[in-house]
Amino acid sequence: MQLGLGGVGRALVRQILQTREHHARTRNVRWEYVALADRDGLVFEPQGLSDDALARLVEAKDRGGKLQTLEGGRPWSGDPALLEGIDAAFGVVVDVTASAETVPLLLRAVERGWGVVLANKLPLAGPLNVFRTLTQSPRTRFETTVAAALPVISTLRTFLLDTGDRVQRIRGCVSGTLNLVCQRLEQGERLSRIVREARAHGHTEPDPREDLAGRDAARKALILARLLGQPLELEDVAVEGLYPAEWDALGVEEFLERLPELDARYLELAEEARSRGRTLRYVIEVEAEAAEGRCRARLESLAPEDELLRPGVADSVVAFYTERYASGPLIVRGKGSGPELTASGVLADLLLLGQG
Ligand SMILES: NC(=O)c1ccc[n+]([C@@H]2O[C@H](COP(=O)([O-])OP(=O)(O)OC[C@H]3O[C@@H](n4cnc5c(N)ncnc54)[C@H](OP(=O)(O)O)[C@@H]3O)[C@@H](O)[C@H]2O)c1
């Protein structure tokens, strides 16, 4: 079953339909949708939804439809009891929402031995016990929660930790929006203008503070820190936002009106970085063994030789400093956002789950 039919969810259904034949031939796998849910509606078909029905539902969601009013739809509020009505030899819940309300259903799925695939990072960046329950199951995969389809999580879990390497530090630039802000600051543009334009082009959340506060980057840092075994909660991450914390109390419009007050400071920061041959980036950092400040997210001025900048500007980059990679970090780099890429990462997780 799939929770969420937004940009990523719709791209995923389409990719599954497009690749069905190929997976049947090459992997002997066929994914059937028994349920699709959005915020308040559900389409449930225990025998499996037909490809035509799936395509029609996705098209209707493209046009802004609500599942509960569409063919076969009904109101639904996320009750995990739904799972009891599904008799699947190998069930999987795919969470491509941006909501923490899916947690009870995900926990029930794990309890039943189902697979869980998450692009939604909120369940893994909420209470530590939920993170542990979800990730201790070998049937939970969450590659796209950090840097979309870039293999950051599998590199850390499988190639480094599971093979006995010792990870000392992880650093990364994992916010496409904050990378864009930093690059345009470097070009001498004003913060307020950059934010207004990025928002108008859909490059920020409707409330740009979601990005500018560094919260999204901090959640990714938290997931990586927890995978290193650190028992942290989100409050333990030292997050430095790009605006004063008091501005969280403002309405969105008022916030945007006050942003020009910060322009001079950021022009100065960018100019200072430039004059020293350095580059501004919003960086997450996780130290494996430091007692304090071991997980943080903040704006930094990077030296030209910094690994996070080479060989050029990319959406996302994560560097793993480990015992085995002593001569230089293992770097995962590339475009780390976008619904199509994210959906492809979710599909890859599904295929890996199907492999057992
Ligand atoms: N887009 C990217 O580049 C990217 C990259 C990496 C990870 N992700 C993550 O992928 C997830 C999905 O992103 P998106 O861009 O597709 O988001 P989105 O367009 O906002 O779509 C979210 C979907 O989830 C549904 N939803 C919300 N609460 C729900 C609930 N409690 N139960 C069931 N469905 C619920 C929404 O329903 P309605 O349709 O009724 O509103 C909507 O269909 C997010 O967690 C995001 O952080 C995205």
The ligand as a MOL file (V3000), in Angstrom:
LIG
                    3D

  0  0  0     0  0            999 V3000
M  V30 BEGIN CTAB
M  V30 COUNTS 48 52 0 0 0
M  V30 BEGIN ATOM
M  V30 1 N 10.4040 16.1300 -3.5920 0
M  V30 2 C 11.6860 15.8620 -3.2930 0
M  V30 3 O 12.6320 16.3160 -3.9270 0
M  V30 4 C 11.9930 14.9380 -2.1450 0
M  V30 5 C 13.2950 14.4500 -1.9640 0
M  V30 6 C 13.5680 13.5450 -0.9120 0
M  V30 7 C 12.5350 13.2040 -0.0300 0
M  V30 8 N 11.2870 13.7420 -0.2180 0 CHG=1
M  V30 9 C 10.2420 13.4150 0.7330 0
M  V30 10 O 9.2170 12.6760 0.0760 0
M  V30 11 C 7.9780 12.9360 0.7160 0
M  V30 12 C 6.9500 13.3220 -0.3220 0
M  V30 13 O 7.3600 14.5150 -0.9780 0
M  V30 14 P 6.3850 15.2290 -2.0270 0
M  V30 15 O 7.2030 16.2910 -2.6560 0
M  V30 16 O 5.6970 14.2190 -2.8800 0 CHG=-1
M  V30 17 O 5.2940 15.8680 -1.0260 0
M  V30 18 P 3.8590 16.4340 -1.3660 0
M  V30 19 O 3.7820 16.7790 -2.8230 0
M  V30 20 O 3.5550 17.4730 -0.3470 0
M  V30 21 O 2.8670 15.1860 -1.1570 0
M  V30 22 C 2.5570 14.6570 0.0720 0
M  V30 23 C 1.4200 13.6490 -0.1020 0
M  V30 24 O 1.1790 13.0280 1.1590 0
M  V30 25 C -0.2310 13.0620 1.4210 0
M  V30 26 N -0.4380 13.0270 2.8660 0
M  V30 27 C -0.2240 13.9840 3.7840 0
M  V30 28 N -0.5080 13.5310 5.0240 0
M  V30 29 C -0.9100 12.2430 4.8740 0
M  V30 30 C -1.3330 11.2230 5.7670 0
M  V30 31 N -1.3910 11.4450 7.0820 0
M  V30 32 N -1.6580 9.9950 5.2610 0
M  V30 33 C -1.6040 9.7550 3.9300 0
M  V30 34 N -1.2030 10.6830 3.0230 0
M  V30 35 C -0.8700 11.9080 3.5010 0
M  V30 36 C -0.7240 14.3070 0.7590 0
M  V30 37 O -2.1150 14.2070 0.5940 0
M  V30 38 P -3.0080 15.2790 -0.2210 0
M  V30 39 O -2.7170 14.9500 -1.6730 0
M  V30 40 O -4.3980 14.9490 0.1810 0
M  V30 41 O -2.5350 16.6300 0.2060 0
M  V30 42 C 0.0930 14.2570 -0.5460 0
M  V30 43 O -0.5400 13.3960 -1.4730 0
M  V30 44 C 8.2520 14.0390 1.7480 0
M  V30 45 O 8.3840 13.4760 3.0190 0
M  V30 46 C 9.5620 14.6430 1.2860 0
M  V30 47 O 10.3290 15.2010 2.3430 0
M  V30 48 C 10.9930 14.5700 -1.2500 0
M  V30 END ATOM
M  V30 BEGIN BOND
M  V30 1 1 1 2
M  V30 2 2 2 3
M  V30 3 1 2 4
M  V30 4 1 4 5
M  V30 5 2 4 48
M  V30 6 2 5 6
M  V30 7 1 6 7
M  V30 8 2 7 8
M  V30 9 1 8 9
M  V30 10 1 8 48
M  V30 11 1 9 10
M  V30 12 1 9 46
M  V30 13 1 10 11
M  V30 14 1 11 12
M  V30 15 1 11 44
M  V30 16 1 12 13
M  V30 17 1 13 14
M  V30 18 2 14 15
M  V30 19 1 14 16
M  V30 20 1 14 17
M  V30 21 1 17 18
M  V30 22 2 18 19
M  V30 23 1 18 20
M  V30 24 1 18 21
M  V30 25 1 21 22
M  V30 26 1 22 23
M  V30 27 1 23 24
M  V30 28 1 23 42
M  V30 29 1 24 25
M  V30 30 1 25 26
M  V30 31 1 25 36
M  V30 32 1 26 27
M  V30 33 1 26 35
M  V30 34 2 27 28
M  V30 35 1 28 29
M  V30 36 1 29 30
M  V30 37 2 29 35
M  V30 38 1 30 31
M  V30 39 2 30 32
M  V30 40 1 32 33
M  V30 41 2 33 34
M  V30 42 1 34 35
M  V30 43 1 36 37
M  V30 44 1 36 42
M  V30 45 1 37 38
M  V30 46 2 38 39
M  V30 47 1 38 40
M  V30 48 1 38 41
M  V30 49 1 42 43
M  V30 50 1 44 45
M  V30 51 1 44 46
M  V30 52 1 46 47
M  V30 END BOND
M  V30 END CTAB
M  END
